[in-house]
Amino acid sequence: MYLDQAKKTEIFEKYGQSATDTGSVESQVALFTYRIAHLTEHLKKNRKDHVTARSLTMMVGRRRKLLKYLRERDIERYRALIKALGLRK
């Protein structure tokens, strides 16, 4: 499996407050970014996988909503997260 518990913990340690911080916006966006990158690579090889394409679209929408929330609440945290993840905005 591409995303095991150890990888999740690593993502939460890096972007959240601690290894068990699964609720912060930064850790959720980082996890979505990792999953989006994995599904994008999968779809490059399997172009006819429509279920995964729909899941990818929904995941991008969820990440966009979380980023919008963070941008409205705290612009400095938003800018730091965008820079750390390498997202363009």
C-alpha positions in Angstrom: 0.0 0.0 0.0 1.3 3.4 -0.9 0.2 5.2 2.3 0.9 3.3 5.5 0.7 4.5 9.1 4.4 5.3 9.2 4.1 7.6 6.2 1.1 9.4 7.6 2.9 9.9 10.9 5.9 11.4 9.0 3.6 13.8 7.1 1.8 14.9 10.3 5.2 15.4 12.1 6.5 17.6 9.3 3.5 19.8 8.7 1.4 19.5 11.9 2.1 20.4 15.5 3.0 16.8 16.4 2.9 13.3 15.1 -0.7 12.9 16.4 -1.9 16.2 15.0 -4.3 15.0 12.4 -6.9 17.8 12.6 -4.9 20.9 11.7 -5.5 22.4 8.3 -1.8 22.2 7.4 -1.5 18.4 8.1 -4.7 17.7 6.2 -3.6 19.7 3.2 -0.2 18.0 3.3 -1.9 14.6 3.3 -4.2 15.5 0.5 -1.2 16.8 -1.5 0.6 13.5 -1.1 -2.4 11.5 -2.1 -3.1 13.8 -5.1 0.4 13.3 -6.4 0.1 9.5 -6.1 -3.2 9.4 -7.9 -1.9 11.7 -10.6 0.9 9.3 -11.3 -1.6 6.4 -11.3 -3.8 8.2 -13.9 -0.9 8.8 -16.2 -0.5 5.1 -16.6 -4.2 4.2 -16.4 -6.1 6.8 -18.4 -9.4 4.9 -18.5 -9.7 4.6 -14.7 -12.7 6.9 -14.4 -13.4 6.1 -10.7 -9.9 7.2 -9.7 -10.2 10.3 -11.9 -13.4 11.3 -10.1 -11.8 10.6 -6.7 -8.9 12.8 -7.7 -11.2 15.6 -8.7 -13.0 15.4 -5.4 -9.8 15.4 -3.4 -8.5 18.5 -5.2 -11.8 20.2 -4.3 -11.4 19.3 -0.7 -7.9 20.6 -0.6 -8.9 23.8 -2.3 -11.6 24.4 0.3 -9.2 23.8 3.2 -6.7 26.2 1.6 -9.4 28.8 1.1 -10.3 28.5 4.8 -6.7 28.9 5.9 -6.2 31.9 3.6 -9.2 33.6 5.1 -8.2 32.8 8.7 -4.4 33.3 8.7 -2.7 34.5 5.6 0.8 33.9 7.0 0.2 30.2 7.8 -1.3 29.9 4.3 1.7 31.4 2.6 4.1 29.3 4.6 2.2 26.1 3.7 2.0 26.9 0.0 5.7 27.5 0.0 6.5 24.3 2.0 4.4 22.1 -0.3 5.4 23.8 -3.5 1.9 24.6 -4.6 1.3 27.4 -6.9 -1.1 30.1 -6.0 
